[in-house]
Amino acid sequence: MNIKGKKTALEWKEIFLSTKFEKNYTYLQNDLGYTYSKDKTIFKIWAPTASSVILNLYTKGSDKEENSKKLNSYNMEEVENGVWTISINEDLKNLYYTYTIEANGEINETNDINAKACGINGLRSMIIDLNETNPDNWLEDKQVNIPIEERVIYELHIKDFSYNKNSGIDEKFRGKYLAFTQKGTTLNNDKNYPTGIDYLKSLGITYVHLLPFYDFDSIDETNNNIEEFNWGYDPVNYNVPEGSYSTNAYDGKVRIREVKEMIKALHNENIGVIMDVVYNHTHRLDSNFNKTVPYYYYRINNEGKYSDGSACGNETASDNIMYRQYMINSILHWVKEYHIDGFRFDLMGIHDTETMNEIRYALDREFGKGKIVVYGEPWTASKLAMKENYKPTTKENLGLLDENISAFCDVIRDLVKGDVFIEKNCGYVNGNNLNTNLKEYLYKVWNNKMVEEFTAKLPKQFINYVSAHDNLTLWDKLVITNNKEPNFKNYDEELIKQNKLAASIVFTTCGIPFFQAGEEFARTKEGDENSYKSSPKINALDWERTKEFEDLVQYYKKLINLRKKLLILCNPNNEYIESANVEEREELIVVTLNICEKIRKKYSKIIIIYNNKNNYNIVDIDNTDFDIIFGKCFVNIDKNMLKINSKSMCIIGKN
């Protein structure tokens, strides 16, 4: 088999699909990159199609820095399974390096896809002693241990969190990792309105899902411009933190230490950190992956073109064993080195189910079954070119996954407040009387039956939500569907009720609740439904709204506390509910949950009642032997009827 020299994309595809290539060039040891010691550093790179590989050493991460120069270049040796290596018997700590690789008839200089540190803008990889990046008492820091029934996920962008002056965060930390380490911040020096990490603690959430903070391409790290903004779904160095969120992007050690400080600060408040990962595509096709092993890491369709299931110009090939292993090693690195508590997979449908299960099993072996949270988007943006006999991790294939891999449920999202792709489309809370559809949905999830294409095995595999960074914020959707634009920022009692009811359904449906940061104080992006590179002023959290919409914030706090008290609401393994009945009574949706005898405490039944009408409604609750657990509802004069406020939810318990 000739794997050297120039070939077409289809010729490379045929080679990479062959069993002979997989047999001869699979390398599963987790030592690619470099292994540093004071006496020597060993470099290893998997580049089986390369004709030559040269290691280059530099003093700085870019040519534009003072005292930047190239120190030396070394020819590397090809050894086993397509791995090239060299050992340099010197102390190389804090130097930078690249590889010059001749492959497919081209010569390219590239950073290391396995790098754990890098210089400015990720141009060169960096050799460091990772132990030197540990904050004080880092070795005592551990992942949080949150029971699955109490998991509440809060989606947050690092710059959004502290960009605004009214965050109270020191200017030098605004938009940075270290904003999470600053305690005692308040809105306008009013201790009744905490901001920053104190606010997160007071809210009661158990995990923050942080939008991408691996090293991404769209922000120029050289100018430290706080006005630059991007969500970060444009990966460059998967195993290195983004530099623009650090206080010094030139020194590769600083960003690493500051990420650890951020995570430690959150752990100190018993808040876990979920990392948003984007292994499904790279920002460009002239990536470090293509410069290392051309065509291998991407799927090629039958026409010899790059498949584009991500709608970003390419899709990666998790069904190729060396990329699968790359993903596994990368995930394990973030957990071991940074104590990450979980991962959210962007466009998880692009990855095959075997890869997702292997990631789950690797995490379980190292850290305990189900402890590290794993969930993702069970869809793709376009058609895939996956290998035959492999299955994408889409909704219809969730049944092939380990039960501790969860997925976003777009069904509940759209039923509650309307289709995200049709701006004026309404849902149950904002005008469309979808009692029947929502009723059927609730019946299916509480009785563990298949919901549309979702083939999930257990309720804990459902991530329930009505808003995320994509599409309109919940508040903006309500404003638009109620025809109240352009008053996005105004307080509106009618919309508050709709917002509360939407959140109520998310928090009282079995599965794991998830909500976008600021949803609890009517976050608005003024109708911008795709703000991935909009002004930070549009994207940033406006902490003034925590005061203006205090009643809404307090309602979310109560819902979060309810989840922690009434654990049957999660029903993770379908073991808490003996039976469930969902019916429409007096134009209300009434969910009756009969609790399994082995976990019964005070109540044998829990009844959840939703009213989406603009007026109060009365429902017959059969007898008087009940307690009101949650919500503003009143016993009627004849004592067996319950009066439910307009646009509201209440829960009662029966003995």
N, C-alpha and C positions, 0 to 999 in steps of 0.2 A: 504494500500500500504506500503510494507516494503522497505524503502530506506536506511536502515542501514545494515552494515555487508558486507561481501565479495561476489562479483558477477562477472560474466564474462562480457566482453565488450558488447556482444549482449544483455545480460540481462539488463545492464545499458542503452543501446540504447533504448530498449523497454520501460523502465521506463520513460526516458527523453522525448520520443515521445508522451507519454500519455497526454491526456487533463487533467487528474486528477493531474498529477505532475505540469503542467503549472498553473493550477488554484490554487493549494495549496502553491506553492513555488516560485511564481513570486513576486519580490520585486523591485519596480520601483523608490523608493525614492533615491535621489542623495546624500546620506550621508554615504555610505560605505567607509571604511578606518578609519580615525580618525577625530574628531572635537576637536581642541585644544583651551583651554583658560588657563589663568594663574592659575586658581583655580582647574581645572580638565580637563582631556582628556577622551573623549568617543570613544571607539573602536567598530567598527562593521565590521563583515565579513559574506558574504553569503556562507554558507557551509552546505547545507541541508542534505547531505549524511554522515556528520561527526557524530561519536559517542561521541567525545569530542574535545574541542578546548582550548588551553592554550596560553595565552599571555606571551611572554618573553621580559624582558627589559634589555638592555645592555648600557654600557657607551660609547662604540665605535662601529664602523661599521664592525670590524673584530677582531678575536682573536689575530692577530699578532701585533696589535697596542699597543703602550705603555699605561699603565693604563687601559687596556681593561679588563672588568669583567662583569659577569652576575649579575644584581642587584636583580631580583626577577622573579617569575613566578606566574600567576594568572589563576585560572579556569574561563572560560567564560560561560555565560548562553545562552542557545538557547531560542529565544523569538518568533518572528513571521516570517512566510514565509521562514524558513530556515536560518534566520539571528541569529548569535551569537554576544553577546555584553558584554562589561564591562566598568564601569566608574571608573577611578583612580583619587581620589580627592587630587592630588598633582600637582605641576608644573613640567611637564615632558619635557619641552622644551630642544631640542638638544640631547635628548637620542635616542637610536636606539631600534628597536623592531622586533620580528618575531612571528609567530604562530606555535605551535606544534599541528598538526591535525591528529586525528585518523580517517581514512576513508578507506573503502574497504579492511579491514583487515591489513592495514599498518599504521605505525606512521611516519610522516615526519615533519621536521621543515622547514618552508618556509618563505620567505618575503611576503609582502602584495601585491596582484595584483592591489590593489587600491592606493598604496603608491604614494605620491606626492614628496617625497624626499628619498634618500637612501645614504648609505655609499659606501665605496670602492668596486668596481666591483658589486655593486647592491646586495650584500649578505644579508644585513639587511636594513629594511626600517627605516626612520628617522622621528622624531616628530619635526616639526619646526613651527614657526610663519611666514607664507609666506610674511606677510607685511614687515618683516625685510630683505627680499631679493630684495626689490624694489630699483632701482637706483634713483638718484635725479630726481625729476619731472616726475617720472614714471606714476603717475596718470593722467598727461596731455597728455601722449603718446596715440595715437589712430591708428587704422588700416588706411592704405592709402585708398583714394577714387579715384580709377582709372576707368574712363569710359571703358566699355568693348571694344570699338573700338580701344582704345589705349594700350591695354594689350599686352605686349611683355615679354615672360618668358625666363629666363636665368638659365639653370640647372648647379648647382655648388656643389662641395664637399668641406666641411669646411677645411680639411687639404690641398687639392689641391690648394686652394686659396692663401695660404701664406707660404707653405713649402719652396719654393725656396728662397735663399738669395737675388736673384735679385728682389724679391717682394718689398724690401725696408722696410719690416715690422720688428720691433724690435724682436730680437731673442727670448725673453721671451714670445712673443705673436704668434710666427710662428706656424701654425697648430692649433691655438686656436680660441675660440669664439671672444676674444678681438682683434684679427687681424682686424675685421671689424670696430672697433672703432677708429683706427689710421688713421688720416688724414695727408695729405701733403707728402705721400710717392711717390717716383719716381723711374724710372729705371736709375741707375747709376748717381743719382743726376741731371738728365736732366729733367727740368720742362715741356718740351714738351711731355714727356712720363709718365703720371701719372700711378700709380699702385694702388692696393688695392681698397678701397671704392671710392676714387676719380676717378679711372678708370671706375668703374661701373656707377658712375654718368655721366661721360663724354660720355659713350657709349650710354646712353639714355634708357636702359632697364627699365621696370616698376616693374618687380617682379624678385626676385631670388628664384628659386626652390632649396632648400637645401636638399641634400641627407640625409638619416636618422640621426637625432641627439637626438632621444630618447635613453635611456640606452640600449646598445646592448652588445653582449657577447664576440665578437671575439678579442677585445683588452684588454690586461691586464693593468688596470689602476694603478697598484702599482709601475710600473717602469718609468712612464712618458717618454717612449721611442718614440721620434718623428719618428723613422724609422719604427715603426709598422704601418700597414695600413690595412683598410678594408672599404668597402662601407657602411657596417652597416645594411645589410638586415637580421639580426639575433636578433630579439627582445628579451628583458628580461623584463624591466620595461617600460611599454608604456607611463606612465605619468610623467617620470623623465628624465631630460636631461642626455646625455652621459657624463661621467666624464673625458675621455681622452682628450677632447677638452677644459677642464677647466684648470686653473692654480693650482688648488688644489682639487684632486678627493677625498681626505679623508674627507673633510668637505662638507657635502651634501648641504649646503646653497650656497657655492661658485659657483657651476655649474649653479644653478638657477639664481643667480644674473647676472652672465656673459652672459647667454643666453638673458636675458632681456636687458642688455647693448648692445649686438649685434643687437637685433631687433630695439631698440630705435635709434641706430646709422643709420641703414638703413632707418627707418621711417623719420629721420631728412632729408634725401636726397630724400624723397618721393618715396622710393623703398619698395614695399611690400615683405613679407616673406611667401613663400609657403613651407609647411613642408611635406616631403616625409614620408608617414606612411605605415606600413607593418602589418596590422591587420590580414593578410591572413594565417600566420603560426607563430609558435614560433621556436626558435633556436633548442630546444631539447624537447623530450617528457617527460623527468623528470622535467618539468617546474613548476613554481609556480602555474599555472592554474591546472595542473594535480594533484599536491599535495594538492590543496584546494578542488576541486570537481572532482575526477577522472572520466575521459572520457567525462565529460559534454561539455567542450569547444572545442572539436574536433569532426569531422565527422567520424563515424565508418561505414565501408561498410558492405554488407550483409554476408561477410565471417568472420566478427568479427575483422577485421584488420583496422588500421588507414588508412583512405583515404589520398591520397597524390597528390592533385591537384596543389600543389605548387612546386612539385619536390624537396622539402626540407625535406621530411620525414613525413609531416602532413599537414592538412588543418584545419583551425578553422571553427566553426559552427555559422556563422552569422544568420542562420535560427533558432537557439535556442534563445529564447527571452532574456535570461539574458546575453548572449554574445552580442546580438544586443544592449541592453541597455548599456552594458559596453563600446562598441564602441562610442555610442552617448555621454555618459558622458565624456569619454576620449577626444573626439574632442572638446566638449564645454569647458573642462578644459584648453586646450591649447589656445583657443581663448580668454577666459576670463582672465586667469592668465598671458599669455605671449603675448597677442595681435597679435596672428598669423593671417595672411591675407588669407590663403588658404591651401588646402591639395591636395596632389597627392597620389592616392591610388595605391600601388603596387599590381599587379595581381588582379585588381578590379573585374575581372570575377569570382573570388572565392566567392565574396559576392553576396548575392541575391539582386534583384532589390528593394524589399521592404525595406531592411535595408538601401540601399543607398539613397532611397527617404526619409526615416525617418531622416537620418542624414542631408540631405538638408533642410527638413522642420524645424528641430530643430535649425539649423543655421539661417534660414530665420526669425523664430519667435524672436530670440534673437537679431539679428544684422541687419535685413533688407533683403529684397528679393534679392538674387543673389549677395550680397556684398562680402561674403566670397567665394573665388574661390574653386571649387571642380572639379577635373578631375582624370582620372586614366587609367590604362591599361585594355582595354576591352577584355581580354583573360585570359586563365589559362595555366598552364604548363602541365596538365594532366587531366584525367577524374575525375569528382567530385562525391561525395555521398550526394548531397543536398536532402533535404526533398521533397517529392512529392508535386506538385503544386507550388513550388517555382522556380523562374527563375534566372539563373546566369546573372551577369551584363557583358555579352559579346556583341560583335558587333551586333549580330542578335536581341538582346533584348534592344538596346539603346532606341527604341521607347517607352519602358515602363517607362523610366526615366523622372524625372522632367527636363524641358528644360535647367535648369542651372547646369546640370551635364554634363561635357564634357569628351571626350575620345581621346586618341592618335589615329591618323590615319596612320596605317602602309601602306595603299594603296599608298598615295602620297609619302611616304618615299621610297618605293621600286621602284615606277615608275620613280622617279627623278634620283636616283643614283644606283639602282640595289638591288636585294634581299639581305637582311642582312645575310641570312643563306647560301648563295652561294658566296664565297669570290670573285670569278672572274666575277660574273654576273654584267652586266652593266645596266644603266638606260638611261634616256633621255639626261643627260648632259655629259656622259662619254663614249659614243661610240655606244650605241644601239639606232637605229632610231625608238624610240617608239612614234612617232608623233600621230599615231592613238589611242593608249591606253591612252596617256596623254590627248589628245584632248577630248576623250570621258569622261575621269574623270572630266576634267575642265567643260565640258558642264553640267554634272550631278550636281556637287556641286554648280555652279552658278545658276542653275535652280531648286535647292532644290529637286533633285530627288535622289533616293536611290543609293548609291555607293557600289557595291558588297554587302557584308553582312551588311554594316552599315545602321542601321535603324534610324539614328539621325533625330530629328524633324526639327532642325534649324541649320544654318551654325555655330553659336557660339558653337555648341557641338563638332566641329572638332578642335583638337589640331594638327596643321600642323608642321611637323618637318622632318629633314633628318638625324639628329644624336642626340644621347643621351648617357648616361654612358654605356649602354649595347651595345655590338657589336663594330665594328671598328669605329673610329672617321671618320668624313666625309673626312678629308684629307688623312687618311690612306687608306680608300676605293678607293679614286681617284688614289693614288699612285699605289696600287695593280692592279686595273683594267686597268691602263695605262702601266703596266709592267715596273715600274720605281723603284721598290724596289732594293737594300736596302736603297735608298736615301730618307728616310722619312723626314729628316730634311731640305732638300734642297729647296730653292726657285725655283719655276718652273712656268713660265708664262702661259703655256698651262693649268696646273692644277688650277692656280688662276682663269682663265676664267671659268672653269668648276665649281669651288667653288662658284663664284659670281652668275652664272646662277642658281645653285641649291638654293642658298639663295633667289634669286629673285623670284623663283616660290613659295617658302614657304611664303614669305612676300606679295605676290600679289594674293594669293588665299584666298577666303573667309574662315573665321575661325580665330583662334588665333595662332600666330606664337610662336614657341618654338625652342630654339637652345641650344646646349651643350656649356658650358663655354670654350672659346678658339677656337671654330669653326671659329670665326672671325679673328683669326691670325694663321690659318692652324695648329691647335693643332694636335700633333702626340703622339701616344703611341707606336710608332715603330712596328705597326702591332699586338699589343696585343689586342685581341678583347673581352677578358673577364678579365679585370684587377682588379677584386673585392678584391683580396688580394696581388696584385703585389707590387713591391717596390714603395714607394711614389715618387721616382725619375722618374719612368715611368708615374705616374698619375698626378704629380704636373703641374700646369701652368708654362710655361716658358715665363716669362715676356719679355725676349729679343726678342721674336717673335712679340711683339706688334710694335717694331721698324722695324724689318726686313720685316714684312708683313704689313707695315703701310697702303699701298694702299687698302688692303683687309679690315682692320679695318675701314678705312674711308668709304668704300662701305657699310658695315653693318650699320654704323651710319646713312648714307643717307637713307637706307631702313627703319630703325626705325623711322626716322623723317618723311618719306613718309607715314607710317602708321598713324602717328599722324595728318598729314595734310589732307590725303585723306581717310576720315573715311569710305567711301563706300567699301573700300577693305575688311573690316571685315564683313559688311552686316549681323550683328548678328542675327536679327530677320527676315531676308528675306524681309525687308521693303524698302531697299534703291534702289533696282534694279527693274526696270519695266520689263525688259526682258534682256536676255543674249544670245549672239550667239558666238559659238566657231567653227572656221573653219581652214582648212589648205590652206594657200595661198603661192604660190611660195616656198613650203617646209618650211614655217614658220607657227607657231601656232598663230592665231590672235583671241583675246578675245574682243568682243565688248559689252560693258555694257551700256545699256540705263537707265539713272538715273531717278528715280521717280520725278515727277514734284514738289512735295511738298518740296523736299530737294535740288533741283537744285540751284546752285549758278552761277558759271561761265560757267560750261559745261553741255550740255545735254547728251553727250556721253564720255565715257572713253574707249580708245582702248589700250590693253596690247598686245605686240608682243614679242614672244620668238623665238630666232634663236639658234638652237643647232649645226649649221654647223661650219666647220672650216674655212669658208670664209664668207665675208659679203654677204648680200642678199638684194634684193630690193622688196618692196611691194607697191602695188597700194592702196592709202588711199582715193581715190575717189574725193577729192577736196582739196583746199588749206587752208580752214578755220579751222586751228588747231594750238594748241600750243604743244611744246614738254615739258612734265611735268617731265620726268625722263629718264635718259639713254643717251648714246652717239649714236645718230642717226642723219642723215643729209638729208636735202631735195635735191632730185635729180634735174637735170637741167630743166626738164619739169614741176617742181613744184607741181606735184600731185603724185610723187613717193617718198618713204622713203627708205633710205639706212640704213640697220641695221648691226652693227658690228658683227663679228663672235662671237659665244658663248656669247650672250648678250641678254638683255631685255630692251625694252623701252616702255614708256607710253606716249600717246598723248591725249589731250583733245579737243573735238570739241564743238563748240557753237551750 
